[in-house]
Amino acid sequence: MDRLLGAADSALRTLFAHHRAVRPCPTVAGDETALTLPERRESAGLMRVNHVGEVCAQALYTAQAAATADPALRQHFERAAREETDHLAWTRARLDDLGARPSVLNPLWYAGAFALGLAAGRLGDRASLGFVMETERQVEAHLASHLDRLPATDHASRAIVAQMKTDEATHAAQAEAAGALNLPAPAKALMRTAARVMTTTAYYI
């Protein structure tokens, strides 16, 4: 019951609460962001996708923490979720700065990611860690592509995405060090396909 209530609390906080980052939002000293209207729309779409990714990260880690029977691993997932809260706060603040809204489908994204996290957890702790490792590696590659697509003058968004990319690489390395299994190629391909559907939709909706 405690885990169920904790999962419900996490979902409500992720979807509806105002998040505060522990770390200050990354910035580029001395640079000011000046965007044309098309550039602002591009940045808003990409940062909306990144915000959805952080919503999904909260759901995944919360579900995996609930699924494991290992107290140390549960703490690992809970700590990772707290660290990802910085990303959630930064991306939402950047959306506000750009005059854009988060995805209206966030409850759907959260529910889907939570179900995936539970399924991964049921396969065993090493498989669950393998899911984290592969997810974070795919997110890292996805963020690298955003650095290529973001307008060169959008220094604010680029600083946030660059720091997120570094953090995701760290989480992948931590999962690998904890004994993560290397997922089979079909599972990785399925994850990439699901991510492509999500990112394409979230860019607009």
trRosetta pair geometry for C-beta under 8 A, 3 or more apart (Angstrom, degrees):
i j d omega theta_ij theta_ji phi_ij phi_ji
1 4 5.5 -54 -147 35 33 114
1 5 6.3 30 156 -15 67 106
2 5 6.0 -57 -148 39 29 107
2 6 6.1 31 153 -20 64 109
3 6 5.5 -54 -145 38 31 114
3 7 6.3 34 155 -21 65 104
3 66 4.6 125 178 -135 118 92
4 7 5.8 -54 -149 34 28 110
4 8 6.5 27 152 -16 63 106
4 66 7.8 94 -72 -144 42 134
5 8 5.7 -53 -147 38 33 111
5 9 6.2 36 153 -21 66 106
6 9 5.6 -53 -146 36 31 112
6 10 6.4 33 154 -20 64 105
6 62 7.7 -166 129 -158 90 101
6 66 7.3 176 81 -87 110 104
7 10 5.7 -52 -149 35 31 113
7 11 6.5 34 153 -21 64 104
7 62 5.5 127 -126 158 75 114
7 63 7.2 69 -130 -86 122 55
7 66 5.4 5 -68 -66 123 148
7 114 7.5 103 -171 -150 115 128
8 11 5.7 -52 -150 33 32 112
8 12 6.5 28 155 -15 65 106
9 12 6.0 -58 -149 38 31 108
9 13 6.2 28 155 -17 66 110
10 13 5.8 -58 -145 40 29 109
10 14 6.1 30 158 -21 66 109
10 58 6.5 -173 169 167 105 104
10 62 4.4 171 113 -116 160 146
10 81 7.5 -26 -145 174 132 149
11 14 5.9 -56 -145 36 26 110
11 15 6.2 6 164 -4 64 115
11 59 7.3 53 -102 -103 82 86
11 62 7.4 -169 -54 106 71 166
11 110 6.1 118 -140 157 90 138
11 114 7.3 -8 -90 -72 113 148
12 15 6.3 -67 -141 46 24 99
12 16 5.7 -37 -178 35 64 115
12 17 7.1 74 129 -31 69 100
13 16 7.2 -82 -119 56 13 73
13 17 4.3 -16 -152 5 60 138
13 19 7.8 94 162 -85 89 90
14 17 7.3 25 -22 32 13 98
14 55 5.9 119 164 -139 115 72
14 58 4.4 166 -108 109 137 157
14 59 7.1 -168 103 -55 173 75
14 88 7.1 -97 -141 -141 78 155
14 110 6.3 143 102 -117 134 134
15 55 7.2 68 -87 -142 67 115
15 106 5.8 152 -128 123 89 119
15 107 5.9 49 -130 -83 145 75
15 110 6.1 -67 -69 -30 111 161
19 85 5.7 -154 -163 -175 126 91
19 88 5.1 14 72 107 175 107
19 89 4.0 -130 110 -80 106 88
19 92 6.5 112 41 31 110 144
20 89 6.0 61 -155 -115 7 148
21 24 7.2 124 103 -109 123 14
21 25 6.4 116 48 -63 159 73
21 85 7.0 175 -109 120 57 80
21 86 4.3 75 -142 -132 100 69
21 89 3.9 -155 -50 77 89 144
21 90 6.0 55 -71 -48 147 81
22 82 7.8 38 -18 160 137 95
22 85 7.5 73 -9 84 95 108
22 86 6.0 -71 35 -77 79 106
23 86 5.2 20 38 -130 99 142
24 27 7.8 -48 137 -4 108 102
25 89 7.7 -123 -79 114 99 96
25 90 5.0 146 -122 -118 95 96
25 93 6.4 -94 -88 76 149 148
25 94 8.0 163 -158 -54 137 93
25 159 8.0 86 151 107 78 116
25 160 6.6 -25 -169 -92 92 100
26 90 7.3 29 19 -139 83 144
26 159 4.1 -160 124 149 103 99
26 160 5.4 168 54 -84 107 45
26 162 6.9 -139 136 65 160 93
26 163 4.2 179 -42 -22 150 141
27 155 7.8 51 -167 133 61 103
27 156 6.9 -18 -122 -117 73 68
27 159 5.5 87 -119 123 15 169
28 31 4.3 -3 102 34 112 128
28 155 4.4 -95 38 178 134 119
28 156 7.7 -120 17 -74 95 39
28 158 7.4 9 -32 79 132 104
28 159 5.0 -151 -35 -69 86 127
31 155 4.1 161 121 -102 134 176
32 155 7.4 105 87 36 7 132
33 153 6.4 119 -148 143 58 79
33 154 5.5 39 -140 -134 113 46
33 155 5.3 -141 -76 38 83 81
33 156 4.7 -52 -44 -4 142 106
33 157 7.6 94 -118 -1 143 83
34 153 5.6 -62 62 164 70 134
35 39 4.1 -141 -162 97 94 116
35 40 4.5 126 121 -63 131 79
35 43 6.5 -72 -124 3 157 140
35 151 6.0 122 -120 68 99 160
35 153 6.2 174 -83 94 64 113
35 154 5.9 36 -80 -81 119 91
36 39 4.7 92 51 10 75 106
36 40 6.9 -136 93 -9 37 88
37 40 5.6 -52 -145 33 31 113
37 41 6.6 32 156 -19 64 103
38 41 5.7 -54 -150 35 34 112
38 42 6.4 34 153 -19 66 105
39 42 5.6 -53 -148 36 34 112
39 43 6.3 32 155 -16 67 106
39 151 4.0 36 -153 -66 114 154
39 153 7.0 15 176 57 158 107
39 154 6.6 -170 164 -48 110 111
40 43 5.8 -54 -146 39 30 110
40 44 6.2 33 154 -22 64 108
40 98 5.9 164 -167 -157 88 95
40 99 7.6 16 171 44 127 106
41 44 5.7 -54 -145 36 29 113
41 45 6.4 30 156 -19 63 105
42 45 6.0 -55 -150 34 29 109
42 46 6.4 21 157 -12 64 109
42 149 7.0 -141 173 154 116 95
42 150 7.3 160 126 -126 106 43
42 151 6.3 115 78 -37 127 97
43 46 5.9 -61 -147 42 30 107
43 47 6.0 21 160 -12 68 111
43 98 5.8 -155 104 -114 109 144
43 150 6.0 64 -105 -141 82 86
43 151 6.1 -59 -56 14 107 104
43 154 4.9 177 -97 -121 137 159
43 157 5.1 -156 -155 -30 111 163
44 47 6.0 -60 -140 43 26 104
44 48 6.2 34 156 -25 63 106
44 95 6.7 88 -143 -132 77 70
44 98 4.5 -175 -86 135 91 140
44 99 7.5 -53 -96 70 135 65
44 100 3.6 154 -151 -64 117 153
45 48 5.7 -53 -149 31 28 114
45 49 6.7 30 152 -18 62 102
45 100 8.0 -133 -50 -145 40 155
45 203 4.2 36 -178 -167 106 81
45 204 6.9 6 -128 -68 111 46
46 49 5.6 -51 -155 33 35 113
46 50 6.5 33 149 -17 66 105
46 146 5.2 135 -170 -142 125 108
46 149 6.2 168 -90 99 143 120
46 150 6.0 -131 80 -82 164 85
46 157 7.2 84 88 177 117 141
46 203 7.2 11 -72 -122 41 93
47 50 5.3 -48 -145 38 40 114
47 51 6.3 46 152 -23 66 100
47 91 5.6 177 -175 -157 87 85
47 94 5.0 -121 -156 107 149 120
47 95 5.5 -170 119 -72 119 77
47 98 6.6 140 46 8 145 150
47 100 7.1 123 73 69 112 143
47 157 5.7 -102 -69 -129 118 117
47 160 7.8 46 -120 83 108 142
48 51 5.7 -50 -148 34 32 112
48 52 6.6 36 151 -19 62 102
48 95 6.3 92 -80 -107 69 122
48 100 6.3 -101 -60 143 108 132
48 101 7.7 38 -109 89 119 48
48 102 6.3 157 -137 -137 83 42
48 103 5.7 118 176 -51 103 82
48 202 5.7 -169 127 155 95 89
48 203 6.5 130 75 -126 114 30
49 52 5.7 -53 -153 34 33 113
49 53 6.6 39 148 -23 63 102
49 146 7.7 -165 79 -93 125 129
49 199 4.9 49 -149 -145 125 79
49 202 4.8 125 -103 99 64 116
49 203 5.4 0 -57 -76 114 70
50 53 5.4 -47 -152 30 36 118
50 54 6.8 34 151 -16 64 101
50 87 7.7 -116 161 175 99 104
50 91 4.9 -153 108 -122 102 136
50 143 7.4 75 -111 -104 111 89
50 146 6.9 52 -64 -111 116 171
50 160 7.9 113 133 122 158 116
50 161 6.7 -104 -102 -100 155 92
50 164 7.0 89 -163 97 123 176
51 54 5.8 -55 -154 35 36 109
51 55 6.6 42 147 -21 66 100
51 88 7.1 83 -147 -140 71 56
51 91 3.9 -176 -81 129 78 127
51 92 5.8 105 -127 -68 126 64
51 95 6.1 -9 -45 -38 150 135
51 102 5.2 -111 121 -123 146 99
51 103 7.1 177 88 -1 106 92
52 55 5.4 -49 -150 32 37 115
52 56 6.4 36 152 -17 67 104
52 102 7.5 147 -63 -169 72 91
52 103 5.0 34 -78 2 114 142
52 105 7.9 19 -119 79 125 91
52 106 6.6 -138 -113 -103 78 77
52 109 5.4 -104 -163 -151 98 173
52 198 6.6 -173 136 165 135 105
52 199 7.6 177 76 -99 133 54
52 202 4.3 -74 -13 -139 161 156
53 56 5.7 -56 -151 38 32 111
53 57 6.4 38 149 -25 65 103
53 139 6.1 128 -169 -130 134 114
53 142 7.4 171 -97 102 149 145
53 199 7.9 20 -62 -90 102 94
54 57 5.2 -42 -143 30 38 117
54 58 6.7 44 155 -20 63 97
54 84 5.9 172 -148 170 86 99
54 87 4.5 -164 -106 111 130 106
54 88 4.2 -177 143 -81 133 71
54 91 5.8 170 6 26 141 141
55 58 6.0 -53 -159 31 31 111
55 59 6.7 27 147 -15 63 107
55 88 7.0 108 -66 -119 54 108
55 102 8.0 109 -47 -175 135 132
55 103 7.9 -114 15 47 152 115
55 106 5.2 -116 -144 -151 167 98
55 109 5.6 72 100 101 125 123
55 110 5.5 -82 160 -74 104 89
55 113 7.5 148 117 22 73 150
56 59 5.5 -56 -151 38 37 112
56 60 6.1 38 153 -22 70 106
56 109 5.5 -81 -70 160 94 103
56 110 7.0 -143 -91 -96 49 45
56 112 7.7 -32 -120 81 102 91
56 113 3.8 173 -150 -81 79 156
56 198 7.5 30 -60 -176 150 158
57 60 5.7 -52 -143 35 31 112
57 61 6.2 22 163 -11 65 109
57 81 7.3 167 137 -118 85 64
57 84 4.5 -141 123 -166 133 155
57 87 7.3 32 49 72 153 136
57 88 7.9 -142 61 -59 112 101
57 113 7.7 -57 -34 176 20 151
57 139 7.9 41 -76 -93 116 161
58 61 6.3 -62 -145 42 25 103
58 62 6.1 24 159 -19 63 114
58 81 5.7 85 -130 -150 60 99
58 84 6.2 -160 -68 102 69 127
58 85 7.4 75 -92 -81 111 71
58 88 6.7 32 -45 -69 125 143
58 110 7.4 -26 79 -126 102 99
59 62 5.9 -61 -145 38 25 110
59 63 6.2 22 160 -16 64 110
59 109 7.6 -175 0 128 150 70
59 110 4.6 169 -71 -157 135 65
59 111 7.5 -103 -142 -45 147 12
59 112 7.9 68 124 70 158 51
59 113 3.7 102 85 93 130 110
59 114 4.1 -92 -175 -58 105 76
59 117 6.3 -171 133 -6 72 136
60 63 6.0 -63 -150 38 25 107
60 64 6.2 17 158 -14 65 112
60 113 5.1 -73 -52 169 81 103
60 114 7.4 -129 -69 -88 35 37
60 116 6.6 -32 -106 87 90 102
60 117 4.1 167 -145 -77 49 119
60 120 7.9 20 -157 32 92 141
60 131 7.8 -152 -165 129 120 115
60 132 7.5 145 145 -98 126 77
60 135 6.8 158 -166 -178 168 175
61 64 5.8 -56 -141 41 31 109
61 65 6.2 35 157 -22 65 106
61 77 4.8 170 -166 -178 81 87
61 78 7.2 149 155 -84 109 26
61 80 5.2 -152 -124 90 139 105
61 81 3.8 -175 104 -69 141 97
61 84 6.8 166 -3 18 149 142
61 117 7.1 -93 -16 -131 15 145
61 132 7.9 69 -91 -109 79 115
62 65 5.8 -55 -149 35 27 112
62 66 6.5 24 153 -16 62 108
62 77 7.7 168 -72 147 18 114
62 81 6.1 86 -57 -106 72 152
62 114 6.8 -32 77 -116 107 95
62 117 7.0 83 66 109 60 164
63 66 5.7 -59 -151 38 31 110
63 67 6.2 27 154 -22 67 111
63 113 7.5 -173 1 129 136 68
63 114 4.6 152 -61 -157 127 61
63 115 7.5 -115 -123 -33 159 11
63 116 7.5 116 78 73 159 53
63 117 2.8 118 74 96 125 121
63 118 4.6 -90 -175 -48 117 69
63 120 7.9 92 110 44 115 97
63 121 6.4 -150 138 -12 82 131
64 67 5.6 -55 -141 35 33 111
64 68 6.5 29 164 -22 66 105
64 77 4.8 -158 95 -126 103 148
64 117 4.7 -98 -39 -172 78 101
64 118 7.8 -137 -70 -73 45 33
64 120 6.3 -29 -96 85 102 112
64 121 4.9 176 -128 -70 56 110
64 128 5.2 139 -144 -173 112 122
64 131 7.7 -168 -93 75 133 125
64 132 7.2 32 -95 -61 175 111
65 68 6.6 -56 -145 29 26 104
65 74 4.8 88 -157 -151 78 72
65 77 3.8 -161 -70 94 88 130
65 78 5.2 88 -117 -56 149 79
65 81 7.2 -60 -26 -17 138 135
66 118 7.2 -29 80 -99 111 87
66 121 7.3 112 77 100 66 179
67 117 7.1 -171 -8 141 131 78
67 118 5.5 160 -71 -135 126 54
67 120 7.5 139 66 80 164 66
67 121 2.4 76 102 136 153 152
67 122 6.1 -92 -160 -49 128 59
67 128 6.8 179 88 -103 128 145
68 73 4.7 -101 161 97 161 121
68 74 5.3 -161 77 -66 113 79
68 77 7.1 153 14 -6 133 139
68 121 5.8 -110 -48 -150 67 109
68 125 5.6 71 -125 -100 112 96
68 128 6.6 -134 -70 61 107 168
70 73 3.9 54 88 18 117 112
70 74 6.4 176 88 -17 59 82
70 125 5.8 32 4 -97 137 147
71 74 5.5 -52 -146 33 32 115
71 75 6.5 34 155 -18 65 102
72 75 5.8 -54 -155 35 32 111
72 76 6.6 38 145 -24 63 103
73 76 5.1 -46 -150 29 40 119
73 77 6.6 37 153 -16 67 100
73 125 5.5 -88 -111 -145 172 123
73 128 7.9 86 170 86 135 133
73 129 7.7 -94 -143 -63 119 108
73 178 7.4 120 -112 176 90 136
74 77 5.9 -54 -151 37 33 107
74 78 6.2 30 152 -17 66 109
75 78 5.6 -55 -142 41 33 111
75 79 6.1 35 157 -22 67 106
76 79 6.0 -56 -148 35 25 110
76 80 6.5 26 153 -18 61 107
76 174 7.6 -178 -164 148 112 119
76 178 6.6 81 -151 -109 164 158
77 80 5.7 -54 -148 36 32 112
77 81 6.5 35 153 -21 65 103
78 81 5.7 -50 -150 33 33 113
78 82 6.7 35 151 -19 63 102
79 82 5.7 -52 -153 33 35 112
79 83 6.5 34 150 -18 65 104
80 83 5.6 -55 -150 36 34 112
80 84 6.4 33 152 -19 66 106
80 132 7.6 -7 165 -150 172 136
80 171 5.8 93 -139 -131 116 116
80 174 7.7 -175 -87 86 115 143
81 84 5.6 -56 -148 37 33 111
81 85 6.9 51 148 -38 61 92
82 85 5.5 -36 -162 5 38 119
83 86 6.4 -35 -179 12 46 109
83 167 6.8 -173 153 -168 115 124
83 171 7.5 178 90 -78 138 114
84 87 5.3 -45 -165 32 58 115
84 88 6.4 63 139 -24 75 99
84 167 7.9 154 -94 139 60 133
85 88 5.2 -49 -149 34 41 117
85 89 6.3 40 153 -18 69 103
86 89 5.9 -59 -151 38 30 108
86 90 6.2 27 154 -18 67 109
86 167 7.8 -163 73 -105 124 168
87 90 5.7 -55 -142 38 31 110
87 91 6.1 23 163 -14 67 109
87 164 5.2 89 -119 -113 116 108
87 167 7.0 -153 -59 75 119 151
88 91 6.4 -59 -144 39 23 103
88 92 6.3 18 159 -14 60 112
89 92 6.0 -61 -146 40 27 107
89 93 6.2 26 158 -19 64 110
90 93 5.9 -59 -148 37 27 110
90 94 6.3 25 156 -18 64 108
90 160 4.9 170 155 -140 126 119
90 163 7.9 -109 -164 73 176 126
90 164 7.6 -155 77 -62 141 109
91 94 5.7 -53 -146 37 32 111
91 95 6.5 39 152 -22 64 102
91 160 6.8 148 -78 158 63 141
92 95 5.6 -49 -151 33 34 114
92 96 6.6 37 150 -20 64 102
92 102 6.5 -22 -115 -65 86 121
93 96 5.6 -52 -153 34 35 114
93 97 6.5 37 149 -21 66 103
94 97 5.4 -49 -148 34 37 115
94 98 6.4 29 154 -13 66 107
94 156 6.3 167 -124 134 104 109
94 157 5.8 113 -169 -96 141 77
94 160 5.9 -91 -52 -6 147 166
95 98 5.8 -63 -148 43 30 105
95 100 4.7 -95 -162 79 80 93
95 101 6.8 64 165 -147 124 5
95 102 6.0 68 141 -65 173 68
96 99 7.6 36 180 -73 32 27
96 100 7.8 -100 -63 53 18 60
97 156 6.8 -82 108 131 158 157
98 157 8.0 36 -59 -66 129 120
101 104 7.4 31 124 -56 125 80
102 106 5.9 20 137 -52 119 134
103 106 5.1 134 81 -53 91 78
103 109 6.8 59 93 -12 143 139
103 201 7.9 70 -142 120 131 86
103 202 4.7 -51 -86 -139 140 88
103 205 6.0 54 -147 109 86 62
104 205 6.0 -76 39 166 97 81
105 108 4.5 -45 -177 41 86 119
105 109 5.8 92 122 -25 88 95
105 201 6.9 -17 37 135 158 122
105 202 7.0 -118 57 -95 116 77
105 205 5.8 49 -12 119 116 110
106 109 5.5 -52 -141 38 36 112
106 110 6.1 38 159 -22 68 105
107 110 5.7 -53 -146 35 31 113
107 111 6.4 31 156 -20 64 106
108 111 5.9 -54 -147 35 30 110
108 112 6.4 27 157 -16 64 108
109 112 6.0 -60 -149 39 29 109
109 113 6.2 22 158 -14 66 111
109 198 6.4 96 -119 -144 107 116
109 202 7.3 40 -75 -81 144 124
110 113 6.0 -62 -146 41 27 106
110 114 6.1 29 156 -22 65 109
111 114 5.7 -55 -146 35 28 112
111 115 6.5 29 155 -19 63 105
112 115 5.8 -55 -152 34 31 111
112 116 6.5 29 152 -16 64 106
113 116 5.6 -53 -149 37 35 113
113 117 6.3 38 152 -22 66 104
114 117 5.6 -53 -149 35 32 113
114 118 6.5 32 153 -18 64 103
115 118 5.8 -53 -150 35 32 111
115 119 6.4 32 152 -19 64 106
116 119 5.6 -54 -147 37 32 112
116 120 6.3 33 155 -19 66 105
116 131 7.7 178 153 -174 96 139
117 120 5.7 -53 -146 36 31 111
117 121 6.3 32 154 -20 63 107
117 128 8.0 57 -164 -146 64 99
117 131 7.8 164 -116 118 53 145
118 121 5.6 -56 -149 36 31 113
118 122 6.5 34 154 -24 65 104
119 122 5.8 -53 -151 30 32 112
119 123 7.1 34 151 -24 61 102
120 123 5.9 -56 -162 25 36 114
120 127 6.3 -157 -170 125 71 90
120 128 4.7 114 138 -115 95 66
120 131 3.9 -43 -141 -10 144 166
121 125 7.9 16 -146 -92 63 49
121 128 4.8 47 -96 -99 51 132
123 127 3.8 -77 112 95 114 153
123 128 6.7 161 62 -50 89 71
124 127 4.7 84 63 14 86 107
124 128 6.7 -149 95 -11 40 90
125 128 5.4 -54 -145 35 32 115
125 129 6.4 31 156 -16 66 103
125 179 7.7 36 118 89 101 120
126 129 5.7 -50 -147 38 33 110
126 130 6.3 40 149 -23 63 104
126 179 5.3 -76 -112 130 95 99
126 180 6.4 151 -166 -135 65 26
126 181 4.6 82 143 -31 98 100
127 130 5.3 -50 -148 34 34 117
127 131 6.6 41 150 -24 64 98
127 181 5.3 -15 -90 34 50 135
127 183 7.8 87 -150 -93 73 86
128 131 5.6 -48 -155 28 33 114
128 132 6.9 34 146 -17 62 100
129 132 5.4 -49 -153 33 39 114
129 133 6.3 41 150 -22 68 103
129 175 4.6 170 -173 -167 86 91
129 176 7.9 163 153 -69 110 26
129 178 5.4 -140 -136 90 147 111
129 179 6.1 81 68 80 161 67
129 180 3.6 -129 125 -94 100 81
129 181 7.0 112 73 12 88 66
130 133 5.5 -50 -145 34 34 113
130 134 6.3 27 159 -12 66 105
130 175 7.5 164 -76 154 21 119
130 180 4.4 144 -76 -179 53 88
130 181 3.7 -48 -58 65 140 72
130 182 6.3 -141 -137 -64 117 10
130 183 4.9 143 151 -51 118 84
131 134 6.2 -57 -146 41 28 104
131 135 6.1 31 155 -21 63 111
131 183 6.8 83 -82 -67 53 133
132 135 5.7 -59 -145 38 27 112
132 136 6.1 21 161 -15 65 110
132 171 6.9 -107 166 152 107 101
132 172 7.4 -175 132 -107 78 52
132 175 4.3 -168 96 -107 115 151
132 180 6.7 -116 59 -108 93 133
133 136 6.2 -60 -148 38 24 105
133 137 6.4 22 156 -17 62 109
133 172 5.0 90 -146 -152 61 75
133 175 4.1 -153 -65 99 84 129
133 176 5.3 98 -117 -60 134 79
133 180 4.3 118 -23 147 136 165
133 182 7.9 -72 93 -101 141 52
134 137 5.7 -56 -146 37 32 111
134 138 6.3 30 157 -17 66 106
134 183 5.1 -32 -42 17 151 131
134 187 7.6 72 101 117 175 103
134 188 5.7 -126 -157 -107 136 89
134 191 6.2 101 131 59 121 169
135 138 5.9 -61 -152 38 28 107
135 139 6.2 27 152 -18 66 108
135 191 6.9 -118 -88 -170 69 139
136 139 5.5 -51 -143 38 34 113
136 140 6.3 42 153 -26 65 101
136 168 4.7 -179 -163 -178 87 84
136 169 7.2 163 152 -84 109 22
136 171 4.7 -156 -117 90 152 104
136 172 3.7 -159 96 -64 125 91
136 175 6.9 155 17 10 137 136
137 140 5.5 -47 -148 30 32 115
137 141 6.7 30 153 -15 62 103
137 168 8.0 173 -69 145 22 104
137 172 5.1 102 -56 -124 76 150
138 141 5.8 -53 -152 37 34 110
138 142 6.2 38 149 -22 66 108
138 188 7.9 174 -64 -160 122 84
138 191 6.3 -153 -30 127 165 116
138 192 6.3 -150 -132 -91 134 76
138 195 6.1 -166 147 -31 135 170
139 142 5.3 -54 -146 38 34 116
139 143 6.3 35 155 -20 67 103
139 168 4.8 -129 97 -153 114 151
140 143 5.9 -54 -149 35 29 109
140 144 6.6 34 150 -22 62 103
140 165 5.6 95 -143 -154 71 75
140 168 4.6 -169 -71 102 83 121
140 169 5.2 86 -110 -68 141 79
140 172 6.8 -59 -24 -16 134 143
141 144 5.5 -50 -151 31 34 116
141 145 6.8 35 151 -19 64 101
142 145 5.8 -52 -155 32 33 111
142 146 6.8 35 146 -20 63 103
142 195 7.0 -112 -75 163 143 134
142 199 7.0 -145 -151 -88 130 153
143 146 5.3 -49 -151 32 40 115
143 147 6.7 46 149 -23 66 96
143 161 5.4 176 -165 -174 98 92
143 164 5.7 -155 -126 98 150 106
143 165 4.1 -164 109 -83 138 94
143 168 6.7 150 2 23 143 146
144 147 5.7 -47 -155 28 36 113
144 148 7.1 35 146 -16 62 101
144 165 6.3 103 -61 -129 69 138
145 148 5.5 -52 -158 34 40 114
145 149 6.4 26 149 -12 70 111
146 149 5.5 -62 -141 45 37 105
146 150 5.8 45 160 -33 73 101
146 161 5.3 -131 102 -150 123 149
147 150 6.2 -36 -130 22 28 112
147 158 6.4 87 -129 -140 78 87
147 161 5.7 -175 -71 114 82 130
147 162 6.6 81 -98 -76 127 79
147 165 7.3 -23 -37 -40 128 151
150 154 5.1 -108 170 66 103 127
150 157 5.4 -159 -148 104 139 122
150 158 5.3 177 102 -77 147 86
150 161 6.7 -175 -29 13 151 154
151 154 4.4 94 65 -11 92 105
154 157 4.4 -6 147 34 116 112
154 158 5.8 129 99 -22 78 95
155 158 5.7 -62 -142 42 30 112
155 159 6.2 34 161 -25 67 106
156 159 6.2 -56 -153 30 25 109
156 160 6.9 20 153 -14 60 107
157 160 5.8 -59 -154 37 35 111
157 161 6.2 28 155 -16 70 109
158 161 5.8 -55 -142 40 31 108
158 162 6.2 34 158 -23 65 107
159 162 5.9 -54 -146 34 28 112
159 163 6.6 23 158 -14 62 106
160 163 6.2 -63 -154 38 29 105
160 164 6.3 29 152 -19 66 110
161 164 5.5 -54 -146 37 33 114
161 165 6.3 40 154 -26 65 103
162 165 5.7 -51 -151 30 30 115
162 166 6.8 31 151 -17 62 102
163 166 5.6 -52 -153 34 37 113
163 167 6.4 35 151 -18 67 106
164 167 5.6 -57 -148 38 33 111
164 168 6.2 32 156 -21 68 105
165 168 6.0 -53 -145 34 28 109
165 169 6.6 31 154 -19 61 105
166 169 5.9 -58 -155 33 30 112
166 170 6.7 32 149 -20 64 105
167 170 5.5 -54 -154 33 35 115
167 171 6.6 34 151 -19 67 103
168 171 5.6 -50 -148 35 37 111
168 172 6.5 39 152 -20 66 102
169 172 5.7 -52 -150 34 33 113
169 173 6.4 32 152 -18 64 106
170 173 5.7 -57 -149 38 32 110
170 174 6.3 33 152 -21 66 106
171 174 5.6 -51 -146 35 32 113
171 175 6.5 34 154 -19 64 103
172 175 5.8 -54 -151 35 31 110
172 176 6.5 31 152 -19 64 106
173 176 5.6 -53 -148 36 33 113
173 177 6.3 33 154 -19 66 107
174 177 5.7 -55 -146 37 31 111
174 178 6.3 29 154 -20 64 109
175 178 5.7 -59 -149 36 31 111
175 180 4.5 47 146 -51 88 138
176 180 5.0 -67 -97 37 41 117
183 187 4.4 -103 169 85 117 131
183 188 5.5 143 95 -54 115 85
183 191 7.9 58 107 -11 160 137
184 187 5.1 93 63 8 76 104
184 188 7.3 -145 100 -5 39 90
185 188 5.6 -57 -147 37 36 112
185 189 6.2 35 157 -20 69 106
186 189 5.6 -55 -147 37 33 112
186 190 6.3 35 155 -21 66 105
187 190 5.7 -53 -148 35 31 112
187 191 6.5 34 152 -20 64 105
188 191 5.7 -54 -151 35 32 113
188 192 6.5 33 151 -19 65 104
189 192 5.7 -52 -149 35 34 112
189 193 6.5 34 152 -20 65 104
190 193 5.7 -53 -149 35 33 112
190 194 6.4 32 154 -17 65 105
191 194 5.8 -54 -147 38 31 110
191 195 6.2 31 154 -19 65 108
192 195 5.7 -56 -146 38 30 112
192 196 6.3 35 153 -25 64 104
193 196 5.7 -52 -150 31 31 113
193 197 6.7 32 153 -18 63 102
194 197 5.8 -53 -154 33 33 111
194 198 6.4 31 151 -17 65 109
195 198 5.6 -57 -148 39 33 112
195 199 6.0 25 159 -15 70 110
196 199 6.1 -55 -138 40 27 104
196 200 6.1 27 162 -18 63 111
197 200 6.2 -60 -146 37 23 109
197 201 6.3 15 160 -12 61 113
198 201 6.1 -66 -150 40 25 105
198 202 5.9 15 162 -15 66 116
199 202 5.9 -56 -134 41 28 107
199 203 6.5 45 160 -37 61 98
200 203 6.1 -46 -159 13 27 115
201 204 6.8 -83 -171 46 36 91
201 205 5.6 -38 169 38 78 114
202 205 6.6 -82 -114 63 29 71
